[in-house]
């Protein structure tokens, strides 16, 4: 795989208002470049990478196999600066949500979902989201900025540390990572790629490439680049079986329609070294919107020549939406149609909804630069006022 860049002058390395290089978000190539730039050997990069990502060190004094002179040098020119955990919520079903403050004051959300021996971490890539999908709480919060690589991988560090994973012989609780939190990952391409490569690096978190998944709403030009830099799993946030409906639910479809998106996804999969990969199709079922039997039949026909498995997601309500959750009967019928058509079709179990951590509910506290959140709140308040008058 090609490295995005070995430059260490980007925002993921140098803190806003700080001259020190933040080593937290640097993948191997950038970390090696940093140590070589200060006259040190390549192996020092691997030592420090292990200390940060496998043993949970957040200061250089803990790195006992690094010489005192080098530790003193690093303390003067570098840092391991993590985003701040504002609050942690634990659901009755074992789900854990972290509210994490990033540079500039906005708060993002990260969710850990346990399932037997598997622990999946849902990671955010942006502060808010610019895509404004109609069924997603994040989009209603507007958009502030991309997260740095340090802020992305910092979410993994924080979650793993909270379970005692980052210590010698600690339990591996974070076994899977999905880039399905706040934001569109492919609109923050370089930082997301660097972070995923750290997740999969043997000297960092060592998560299998089959257990790291990037989900995209369909930024086709960036998806066409992706296979040059990573071989993580791919999920397509589809949610509709035709362009007319998807234009309403996922507005980026107006620029990159379904046929273009699926062709790009097939190119990504065909570039993978293993030949049995499948694309995960994510389909949020919304009552009376995209959950009818004819939608299921259209979806089955649409995906006929695409190597996929389908994950159905019951819509999770939130305050700024008038959509309703799919009925159990409609959900079962939709799944049955797809399975009868030969597709592996699973239903995502709603987890963490008692702490607003379920799929589509992540919102955080976004210092919105688009004023979209202000407009949505005004529209929502107007609708609620009309409902009260008509009661």
N, C-alpha and C positions, 0 to 999 in steps of 0.2 A: 504494500500500500504506500501511496505517496503522502508525505507530510504536507499539510496545508502551507506551512511556512516555518522556518526556524528562527524568525525574528522574535525578539523578546521586548520590543518597544511598544507593543500594543496595549490596550487598556486592561487586558487580562493579567499583565505583568506589573505594570506600574500603577500604584494606587493613586486615586484622585487626591491631589494635595500632598503626595508623599513621593520622595525621591527614591525610596527603597523598592526593590523588585520583589513582587509577591510570588513566591515559588509554588504556591498551592496549585495553580492552574496550568503549570508548564508540563506538557508531555515530554517524553524522553529526549527527543531531538532538540527542543528548546532549552531543556534543563542542561543537556550536554553543552550546548552553545554558550549558555550562561557561565558554566564552570570553566570552560576553555577561555572565555573572555577575561576571566580574572586569574588566569595562569594555573588552573588546577586540572588534574587528570579527569578523564571521562568517568572513571569508576566512582568518583565522588558524587556524580549525578545520581547513579543508581543507589548509592548509600542513602542519600537524602530522600530520594523518592520512596524507598522502603520505610524510612522513619516517618514520613508524613502520612502515607496512604495505607501502610500495613500495621504500623505501631501507634498511629495517632498523635505523633509529636506536633505540637504547635509552637515550639520554641527550639532554638538551636542547642541550648544547654543540655537538653535531654539526649542528644545524639552522642552517646558515649564512645562509639567507635570512630568518631570524627575528631581529628586533633584539636587541641585547645586553641591553637593559633588560627585554624580555619574557622572554628566556631566564632571566635572573636571577630574575624574578618566578615563573616556572614552577618553577624549581628549589626554591623555598621552599614551594610549595603543592601541587605535583603530582609525579608520577613515572611512569616507564614500567617497570612491574615485571612481569617474566616469571616463569613457573614454572621450576623448576630441572631441567635434564637430569641425571639420575643416571647413566644409561648408554645407550649406543647399540649395537645389534646389527645386523650386516649379514649377510643370508642369502646362500647361494651362488647363489640365483636373482635377486639384486638387490633383494629386499625389505629394507626398513630398519625396525627397531623402536626406538622411543624409550621409555625408562622416565623418567617425569617426576614429580618430587615437587611436590605442591601444598601450600597452606597447611594446617597441621594435621599434616603429616608423612606422609600417605598417598601412595602412588605409583600413578599411572595409566599406561596404555599407549596409544601412538599408532603407527600402522603406515603406511608408505609402500610402495605396490605399483606398480612400473614395468611398463608393457606397451607396447612400441614407443614411439610419440610421446606416449602418455598416461601420466600419473603420478597415481595415485589415493591420496589420503590418507584413512585411516580414523580418524575423530576421536571421542574419548570425550566424554560429556556429564555423567557422574556419577562419583563415587568409589564403585565397586561398582554394584549394581543391586538395587532392591527387588522386582523382579518374579519372580525365581527360576524362570526357564524351565529345564526339567529337563536340556536338552542343552547348556547354556552355562556355561563356566567362570566367567564374571564373576558370575553369580548365586550360585554356590557360595561366593564370597568375602564375601557379605553386602553391607551398604550402610552408607556413612558420611554423605555429603551430596551436594548438587548442586554442580557446578563453577560458578564465576563465569564471566561472559562473557570476562573477561581470561584465565582458565585455558583456556577453549575455543579462542578465537582465538589464544592463545599457542601452541597446538599447531601451528597452520598457520604461524605466524611461525617457530617453531623448525625445522620441516621445511624450509620454503622457504630459510631462512638456511643450513641445513646443505648445501644444493646450490648456494649462491652466487646464488640467485634474487633476493635483496633487495639489489641493487646496480644502478647505472645499466647498462642494456642486459644485465642478467644473464639467464641461461637460464630459461625458465619450465618448471620441472620438475613443480610441483604444478598440474596442469591440472583435476583433479576432486577433489571432497570428498564423502565419504559419512559421514553421522552414524550410523555403525554400530559404533562402538567400545564402550567400557564404558558401561552405563547406558541408560535409556529417555529419549530426547530430549524427548518431550512431557510428561514429569513435571518437566522443567526448562525450561518453555515460554519465559519471558521471556529468559533468558540464551542459549538456543539460537537464538531468533529474532534477537536482536541480533547474535550471532556470524555467523549465515548471511548477514544483510544486509551485514555488513562483508566477508565473503568475496566477495559479488557486487558490491560498490560499486566504481565506476570509479576512485575515488581511493584505493582500498585494494588488494584482490587482483584485482578485475576478472574473476572467474570467471563464466562464463555460467550463467544460471539453469537451463539444461539440463544443467549439469555439477555441480550441488550437489544432493545427495539426502538427504532425511530418511527414516530407517527407523523405523517404530513397530510395537510389538507389539499396539497397539490401544487407546490411551487415547482413546476416542471423543469425550468432551466437548471435549478439547483439539484433537483433529483437526478437529472442527466449527468451531473458531475460526481454524484455521491460515491459511486463504485470505485472511483480513483483513490478514495481516501479512507474508506472503511468497508467492512463486510458484515456490519450489524444487520439484524433482521429489520424488515420493512413492514409497516402497517399503513394502510391508506384510509384516511378518515372520509368515507364516501357518503353514507347517510341518505342517498337517493339513487333510484335506478335509471333516471333520465335527466337530461340537462335542464329542462324546464323547472323541475322541482328542485334540483340541486342549486340552480341559480338563486333561488330564494333562501335555501338553508345554508349554503356555503358560497358566499358571493365571489370568491376567487375563481369559481367555476366559469364565470363569464369571460375570464381571461384565458384560463386553461381548462377547456371542457373535458368531459369524462373520457372520451376516446383518446385524447392527447395524453391525459394522465395515466390511463391504463397501459398505453404503449410505452411510456417512460418507465413505469413500474416493471413491466416485462423485461425491458432492457437491463434494468438494475439486477433483477434476479438472474438473468442469463449470464451476467458477468461474474456471478459468484463461483468460487472454486468447487463448492459442493452442488450437486445437481438435483437435490431433492428439496430445495427450499420452496416454501409457499409464502405468498403475500397474505398478510392478515387484512381482511376487509372489515372495517369498523362501521357498524350501522346502528345509529341511535334511533330507536322506535318511538315515535311521537303519536299519541292518540289522534286518529282521524286525519293525520297529515301524510305519513309515509308508511303506515302499518297495515294497509289493506292487502288482501290476497293478490290483487293484480300487480301491486308493487313487488311482491315476492316473486311472482312469475317473471316480471320484467328483469328483476335482479338476476335470477337464475339464467336467463337468456343472455344478459349483458356479459356475464362472467364466464361464459361457456368455454372460451379458449384461453383463460387466464389461470395460472396455477395458484389457487387461493384456498384459504379457509376463512370462514365467516364468523365474526363475533357480534352477536346482537346485544345491544345495550339499551335497557329500558331507560327512557328519559327520566332524569332526576330534577324535579321542580326547584325553582329558585325565585326570589322575590320579583325580579324585573322581567319575568316571562309569563305569558298567558298560556303557554303550551301545557298539555296534560300528559301524565304517564300512560303508556300503553296498557291496555287491559291484559290480564293473564291469558284469556282465551285468544285474543288477537296475537299475542306473542307466541303461544304454542302453535297456532295455525301457520303463522309466518315461518317458524322454524321447521315445521313438518314439511311445508312445500319445498323449502330449500334442501332438506335432507332427502326427500323423495327424488329430487333432481340430481342427487349424487354428491352434494357438498357437505364437508365436515362443518357443522354449524353448532356453535356453542352460545350460551347465554351468559353474559357477564353478571355475576351475582352482585347486587348492590351492597357495598360495604362502606361503613363510616358515615352513613347519611345523618346519624344523630349528632355528628360534629361537622356537618357540611363538608365532608371529605369525599363524597361520591363523585363518580365521573360526571363532568360538566358543571360541578358546583364550585370549583376553585375560583376564588375571586381576589383574595389578598387585599391590600390597600395600595392602590395605584395612584401616583401623582400624575394624573392623566394630562398629556399635552395635546390631546385631540379634542377635548371637551365632549367626547361621545358619551361618557358616563353621565354628564350633566343633562344631556338631551334625553337619554333613556329614562332617567329618574323623573324628568318632567312629564314625559309621555306616560309613564307608568302611573304617576300620581293623578294625571288627568283621567285615565281609564278607571282607576279606583274610585274617583269622585263621581263619575257617571254611574258606576255600579251602585254606589250608596244612594244616589238620588232615585234610581229606578227600583230600589228595594221596596 
